[in-house]
Amino acid sequence: MNKRLKIVGMLAVMGMFSGCVSSSSTPKPYMGVAVGMAKADEYGVKPKKYVSSIKSYFSTKLTNGALAQYKFAEPKRAYKRKGLAYGGDIDWKGWLVETSVATQNRTGRWLTPKPYLVLFSDEQIVEDILGNTHKLVVKVDK
């Protein structure tokens, strides 16, 4: 019985001290805190040829993409986080262009436009995301 009390006591003391270990890394911003204070140049240069870039990008990705009808919004600063399972750090910073693309089916009938979020780093397309929103993408400019 006395031996069990010693073991439990040592485990309790070890548990108390294991929570007191300091971290040498600086705290990372989470959910937009301290990211709004970032410099404008951290997001890169605003894409000027985003219309032609998106059209040529989707012309190879979509069926009849060269004949598609596009609508574009102005580029906005944004960033994308890694998932919380990966630490939640910022994965990408750059410019986001919201666009919708309407294509034709095989019979020539126009389909309902699909919304996309197109992510840019300077003038280069990094990724396209189907939909109006994404849980990990945060728009800095409203």
Secondary structure, DSSP 8 states (H G I E B T S, - for coil): -HHHHHHHHHHHHHHHHHTT----S-----TTTTTTTS-GGGG----SSHHHHHHHHHHHHSTTGGG-EEEE---EEEEEE--GGGT--EEEEEEEEEEEEE-B-TTS-B---EEEEEEEETTEEEEEEESS--TTEEES--
